[in-house]
Amino acid sequence: MCAIEAGKRGRHVAVLERAERIGKKILISGGGRCNFTNLHCSPENFLSANPHFAKSALARYTPADFIALVQKHHIPYHEKTLGQLFCDRSATDITDMLESECKTAGAKIFLKSKIREVQRTTEFVVRCESAEFHAPVLVVATGGLSVSKMGATSFGYDLARQFGLKIVPTRPGLVPLLFDSNDLSHYGALAGVAADVIASTNHHSFREKMLFTHRGLSGPAILQISSYWNEGQAIHLDLAPQHDATAKIRESSDRSMATARRAFQEFLPQRFAALWLELNSTGAWTNPALEELEAKVHAWTITPSGTEGYEKAEVTAGGVNTDDLSSKTMETREVPGLFFIGEVVDVTGQLGGFNFQWAWASGAAAGRAL
Ligand SMILES: Cc1cc2nc3c(=O)[nH]c(=O)nc-3n(C[C@H](O)[C@H](O)[C@H](O)COP(=O)(O)OP(=O)(O)OC[C@H]3O[C@@H](n4cnc5c(N)ncnc54)[C@H](O)[C@@H]3O)c2cc1C
């Protein structure tokens, strides 16, 4: 996106990509259909040590701008849920579109060009294995640490440090959480079971699906809350959003485990309802006991032992400290001509097309300033 915008303005642009093709993460994103933006994108959908930083770039390159590009290329797409836009056919539609736009703008793409070293003399000298590039400006768009088999490395952060920039400590975001050994022994057998929940921690809540895995919890509600979760903290799960879960037990003439199971199966999958009640009800069915059960089902507390890590994380939270960058252009304050865009910057989107929207918007902001 940065190359396209800069090329359109007549700049000579070389895109250096270590892989044998561009946009590999685009190709695997959204289950191969790329959730390329979100209709309801706003600064609140992003995490950063400075929550105001992303505002300017997001306002100057909006989802409507990207949708206009998609429409110009006659790419069929649809809204899946919650404003999330996906390709109807395949994510290759998006990489083909970006490649074609680069070509039109005269931006050259050099594949299999892994950057080994960057030096700054009177200009930037970028050394790959078999070629050397010289340029007055350099834009770093190397992405985060998630999924090393896609080529993710710490190169962008190392480069930032080399030029004296600060890094907000990185951590995996949008990542499945792990049960501790006790919860795993109880709930591990539920792998594959899903439920509609509200997941909360640190004053953030998401109502979406939760999925049991062989090692812990996943699904959109958990991925979303994982970005706000810190090691050692608890997450709270409302397993019965907007349900008076114990009403049917209170009203029944047969207050028993069998009645409770029937009542809970109305909002939870059968196996989960039975197991959860077995582990969390006291076996007493008095009004106070039912009140306690009601409270518990709306705030089931789990303290994950950790996350599945960068290999399973959709994004890397943290990154190049935004204090060191101009929010209008993404240029570093201390090193004129050096820019950082996309995921390597300490701006992290929620699940739902926001990370790509940040990549497009920050790329456009830099491209228009080169
Ligand atoms: C499984 C998965 C699914 C996802 N799905 C979605 C989704 O549907 N919607 C969404 O919004 N976000 C999604 N994301 C997140 C999104 O893919 C990233 O946030 C986005 O790709 C970041 O863009 P970027 O250009 O900053 O970095 P990247 O897309 O990671 O691109 C960085 C590029 O730099 C290259 N590079 C790195 N180091 C060097 C070097 N030394 N020399 C040369 N080249 C180098 C890499 O090969 C790579 O091509 C998903 C992520 C994953 C892992």
The ligand as an SDF file (V2000), in Angstrom:
LIG
                    3D

 53 58  0  0  0  0  0  0  0  0999 V2000
   -3.1570  -16.9660   10.4800 C   0  0  0  0  0  0  0  0  0  0  0  0
   -3.3660  -15.4890   10.3930 C   0  0  0  0  0  0  0  0  0  0  0  0
   -4.5820  -14.9920    9.9360 C   0  0  0  0  0  0  0  0  0  0  0  0
   -4.8130  -13.5980    9.8970 C   0  0  0  0  0  0  0  0  0  0  0  0
   -6.0050  -13.1610    9.4340 N   0  0  0  0  0  0  0  0  0  0  0  0
   -6.2510  -11.8210    9.4020 C   0  0  0  0  0  0  0  0  0  0  0  0
   -7.4830  -11.3250    8.8580 C   0  0  0  0  0  0  0  0  0  0  0  0
   -8.3140  -12.0770    8.3250 O   0  0  0  0  0  0  0  0  0  0  0  0
   -7.6890   -9.9790    8.9130 N   0  0  0  0  0  0  0  0  0  0  0  0
   -6.7570   -9.0980    9.4270 C   0  0  0  0  0  0  0  0  0  0  0  0
   -7.0200   -7.8970    9.4500 O   0  0  0  0  0  0  0  0  0  0  0  0
   -5.5800   -9.5510    9.9040 N   0  0  0  0  0  0  0  0  0  0  0  0
   -5.3030  -10.8780    9.8850 C   0  0  0  0  0  0  0  0  0  0  0  0
   -4.0880  -11.3220   10.3420 N   0  0  0  0  0  0  0  0  0  0  0  0
   -3.0820  -10.3240   10.7510 C   0  0  0  0  0  0  0  0  0  0  0  0
   -2.4150   -9.7260    9.4940 C   0  0  0  0  0  0  0  0  0  0  0  0
   -2.0170  -10.7810    8.6340 O   0  0  0  0  0  0  0  0  0  0  0  0
   -1.1940   -8.8850    9.8410 C   0  0  0  0  0  0  0  0  0  0  0  0
   -1.4990   -7.9720   10.8730 O   0  0  0  0  0  0  0  0  0  0  0  0
   -0.7200   -8.1090    8.6050 C   0  0  0  0  0  0  0  0  0  0  0  0
   -0.3360   -9.0260    7.6000 O   0  0  0  0  0  0  0  0  0  0  0  0
    0.4420   -7.1890    8.9490 C   0  0  0  0  0  0  0  0  0  0  0  0
    0.9080   -6.6190    7.7650 O   0  0  0  0  0  0  0  0  0  0  0  0
    2.4230   -6.1250    7.6440 P   0  0  0  0  0  0  0  0  0  0  0  0
    2.5880   -5.7110    6.2070 O   0  0  0  0  0  0  0  0  0  0  0  0
    2.7530   -5.1860    8.7050 O   0  0  0  0  0  0  0  0  0  0  0  0
    3.3060   -7.4400    7.8970 O   0  0  0  0  0  0  0  0  0  0  0  0
    3.3400   -8.8430    7.1380 P   0  0  0  0  0  0  0  0  0  0  0  0
    2.0850   -9.1020    6.4030 O   0  0  0  0  0  0  0  0  0  0  0  0
    3.8030   -9.8340    8.1360 O   0  0  0  0  0  0  0  0  0  0  0  0
    4.4510   -8.6230    6.0210 O   0  0  0  0  0  0  0  0  0  0  0  0
    5.8090   -8.4490    6.3550 C   0  0  0  0  0  0  0  0  0  0  0  0
    6.6230   -8.9010    5.1740 C   0  0  0  0  0  0  0  0  0  0  0  0
    7.9820   -8.5470    5.3970 O   0  0  0  0  0  0  0  0  0  0  0  0
    8.8020   -9.6050    4.9220 C   0  0  0  0  0  0  0  0  0  0  0  0
   10.0950   -9.5530    5.6250 N   0  0  0  0  0  0  0  0  0  0  0  0
   10.3100   -9.6810    6.9670 C   0  0  0  0  0  0  0  0  0  0  0  0
   11.6220   -9.5870    7.2490 N   0  0  0  0  0  0  0  0  0  0  0  0
   12.2440   -9.3660    6.0560 C   0  0  0  0  0  0  0  0  0  0  0  0
   13.6080   -9.1920    5.6760 C   0  0  0  0  0  0  0  0  0  0  0  0
   14.6030   -9.2260    6.5670 N   0  0  0  0  0  0  0  0  0  0  0  0
   13.8950   -8.9940    4.3590 N   0  0  0  0  0  0  0  0  0  0  0  0
   12.8920   -8.9510    3.4190 C   0  0  0  0  0  0  0  0  0  0  0  0
   11.5920   -9.1360    3.7250 N   0  0  0  0  0  0  0  0  0  0  0  0
   11.2680   -9.3510    5.0180 C   0  0  0  0  0  0  0  0  0  0  0  0
    8.0100  -10.8650    5.2520 C   0  0  0  0  0  0  0  0  0  0  0  0
    8.4050  -11.9530    4.4400 O   0  0  0  0  0  0  0  0  0  0  0  0
    6.5680  -10.4100    4.9740 C   0  0  0  0  0  0  0  0  0  0  0  0
    6.1490  -10.7000    3.6580 O   0  0  0  0  0  0  0  0  0  0  0  0
   -3.8150  -12.6970   10.3520 C   0  0  0  0  0  0  0  0  0  0  0  0
   -2.5850  -13.2000   10.7930 C   0  0  0  0  0  0  0  0  0  0  0  0
   -2.3480  -14.5730   10.8140 C   0  0  0  0  0  0  0  0  0  0  0  0
   -1.0210  -15.0900   11.2970 C   0  0  0  0  0  0  0  0  0  0  0  0
  1  2  1  0
  2  3  1  0
  2 52  2  0
  3  4  2  0
  4  5  1  0
  4 50  1  0
  5  6  2  0
  6  7  1  0
  6 13  1  0
  7  8  2  0
  7  9  1  0
  9 10  1  0
 10 11  2  0
 10 12  1  0
 12 13  2  0
 13 14  1  0
 14 15  1  0
 14 50  1  0
 15 16  1  0
 16 17  1  0
 16 18  1  0
 18 19  1  0
 18 20  1  0
 20 21  1  0
 20 22  1  0
 22 23  1  0
 23 24  1  0
 24 25  2  0
 24 26  1  0
 24 27  1  0
 27 28  1  0
 28 29  2  0
 28 30  1  0
 28 31  1  0
 31 32  1  0
 32 33  1  0
 33 34  1  0
 33 48  1  0
 34 35  1  0
 35 36  1  0
 35 46  1  0
 36 37  1  0
 36 45  1  0
 37 38  2  0
 38 39  1  0
 39 40  1  0
 39 45  2  0
 40 41  1  0
 40 42  2  0
 42 43  1  0
 43 44  2  0
 44 45  1  0
 46 47  1  0
 46 48  1  0
 48 49  1  0
 50 51  2  0
 51 52  1  0
 52 53  1  0
M  END
$$$$
